[in-house]
Amino acid sequence: MTITITAFEHSPDGGRGLARDTRVRWALEEVGQPYKVRLVTFKALKEPAHRALHPFGQIPTYEEGNLALFETGGIVMHIAERHAGLLPHHANARARAITWMFAALNTVEMPIVELSTVMLLERDKPWYQERLPLVEARVRDCLGQLATRLGDAEWLDGPFSAGDLMMVSVLLRSRSSGILDEYPNLAAYVARGEARPAYKRAFAAQLAVNAGT
Amino acid sequence: MTITITAFEHSPDGGRGLARDTRVRWALEEVGQPYKVRLVTFKALKEPAHRALHPFGQIPTYEEGNLALFETGGIVMHIAERHAGLLPHHANARARAITWMFAALNTVEMPIVELSTVMLLERDKPWYQERLPLVEARVRDCLGQLATRLGDAEWLDGPFSAGDLMMVSVLLRSRSSGILDEYPNLAAYVARGEARPAYKRAFAAQLAVNAGT
């Protein structure tokens, strides 16, 4: 069955790979599944046809036969369950990999998105200079703990998994703040993710959409 | 095998059920699994023994034989995969229920936690009065879209699932702001969750720990 995902017609990041369709493209590339992409304008995101697919009016969505999914974590989980390559076979290792997916999306992404929001929406506010360090401290607190856990390991828990795919994707969003590079082992971990052929193909595919925008 | 979870010795909410162990207790009650609880002080949360279980120094954790898990989403997912009652059998319905778990933890909880943070940590800041409405608007935007999707349905997608368990748990954290009650169908949805016998047992169990604190 054909897999169709949605992506921004013009990504706000201009093709740096930070829009969430990149996570889904990466997962599909890791498991070797071809997919089609339907591009969506900002206007169309908020219209009923797209809302029927995605209640929160965002990208990506995922359609495959009768199945429609809308949340990156749910989509990647579905891909990982249906195809080999993103979750370990052993039940306990599998549960730990899934735990890292949730840790990336709930514990680690939260302060990182908060920091992006401050930098995007509060730069002209009178409190920006005082509040920015408070939010940066929350990101450092989280990344410092993750760096301690990762240590010298290649991936978070054994071989590369959907947990790493999601964690690398989330950490990439902290790079422009400069904070990621304060943790050399995390920066190297992210670089290992970016060096994977599947990531490179996913990145190139989203860049091709956004090139010249 | 005995299941052991961790919870706060003294929950910051004094037993209102908002600490995350309640989510895990609820899931275990739904599937009828007994569990033990090890209480952890704030000091112990940050010590190496607990960090080995939970890299981010939080509760809850989950231990069962050789398996140790640490993130609420990962723990509930594990419980839902091992025992009947929290995920539909049909593959597509199952994928949608999992998607709602991720939507609760990534899309809906993010603005709700941001609002809690503002109310907890920024009340004495000079920007509080101006910033609070901006963050409240983000919560309203999110809850309004969720309310539209839920409509008159009893649960998010067919019978009660782990997706509802997580969404109700997340929405409960928005109630004290008054915003939840602005969406009567969401407030009624949360009340349906709280009325479930399994939730009541979970709530009573965490209250018993915190009573009198």
HADDOCK unambig.tbl for C-alpha pairs under 7 A between the chains (distance, minus, plus):
assign (segid A and resid 55 and name CA) (segid B and resid 145 and name CA) 6.27 0.50 0.50
assign (segid A and resid 55 and name CA) (segid B and resid 146 and name CA) 6.69 0.50 0.50
assign (segid A and resid 55 and name CA) (segid B and resid 149 and name CA) 6.02 0.50 0.50
assign (segid A and resid 56 and name CA) (segid B and resid 145 and name CA) 5.86 0.50 0.50
assign (segid A and resid 67 and name CA) (segid B and resid 92 and name CA) 5.96 0.50 0.50
assign (segid A and resid 69 and name CA) (segid B and resid 96 and name CA) 6.33 0.50 0.50
assign (segid A and resid 69 and name CA) (segid B and resid 99 and name CA) 6.85 0.50 0.50
assign (segid A and resid 71 and name CA) (segid B and resid 99 and name CA) 5.81 0.50 0.50
assign (segid A and resid 71 and name CA) (segid B and resid 102 and name CA) 6.69 0.50 0.50
assign (segid A and resid 71 and name CA) (segid B and resid 103 and name CA) 6.03 0.50 0.50
assign (segid A and resid 73 and name CA) (segid B and resid 99 and name CA) 6.83 0.50 0.50
assign (segid A and resid 73 and name CA) (segid B and resid 102 and name CA) 5.69 0.50 0.50
assign (segid A and resid 74 and name CA) (segid B and resid 95 and name CA) 6.93 0.50 0.50
assign (segid A and resid 74 and name CA) (segid B and resid 98 and name CA) 5.80 0.50 0.50
assign (segid A and resid 74 and name CA) (segid B and resid 99 and name CA) 3.97 0.50 0.50
assign (segid A and resid 74 and name CA) (segid B and resid 102 and name CA) 6.00 0.50 0.50
assign (segid A and resid 78 and name CA) (segid B and resid 95 and name CA) 6.10 0.50 0.50
assign (segid A and resid 92 and name CA) (segid B and resid 67 and name CA) 5.96 0.50 0.50
assign (segid A and resid 95 and name CA) (segid B and resid 74 and name CA) 6.93 0.50 0.50
assign (segid A and resid 95 and name CA) (segid B and resid 78 and name CA) 6.12 0.50 0.50
assign (segid A and resid 96 and name CA) (segid B and resid 69 and name CA) 6.34 0.50 0.50
assign (segid A and resid 98 and name CA) (segid B and resid 74 and name CA) 5.81 0.50 0.50
assign (segid A and resid 99 and name CA) (segid B and resid 69 and name CA) 6.84 0.50 0.50
assign (segid A and resid 99 and name CA) (segid B and resid 71 and name CA) 5.82 0.50 0.50
assign (segid A and resid 99 and name CA) (segid B and resid 73 and name CA) 6.83 0.50 0.50
assign (segid A and resid 99 and name CA) (segid B and resid 74 and name CA) 3.97 0.50 0.50
assign (segid A and resid 102 and name CA) (segid B and resid 71 and name CA) 6.71 0.50 0.50
assign (segid A and resid 102 and name CA) (segid B and resid 73 and name CA) 5.68 0.50 0.50
assign (segid A and resid 102 and name CA) (segid B and resid 74 and name CA) 6.00 0.50 0.50
assign (segid A and resid 103 and name CA) (segid B and resid 71 and name CA) 6.03 0.50 0.50
assign (segid A and resid 105 and name CA) (segid B and resid 106 and name CA) 5.72 0.50 0.50
assign (segid A and resid 106 and name CA) (segid B and resid 105 and name CA) 5.72 0.50 0.50
assign (segid A and resid 106 and name CA) (segid B and resid 106 and name CA) 5.52 0.50 0.50
assign (segid A and resid 110 and name CA) (segid B and resid 110 and name CA) 6.16 0.50 0.50
assign (segid A and resid 127 and name CA) (segid B and resid 127 and name CA) 6.36 0.50 0.50
assign (segid A and resid 145 and name CA) (segid B and resid 55 and name CA) 6.26 0.50 0.50
assign (segid A and resid 145 and name CA) (segid B and resid 56 and name CA) 5.86 0.50 0.50
assign (segid A and resid 146 and name CA) (segid B and resid 55 and name CA) 6.69 0.50 0.50
assign (segid A and resid 149 and name CA) (segid B and resid 55 and name CA) 6.01 0.50 0.50
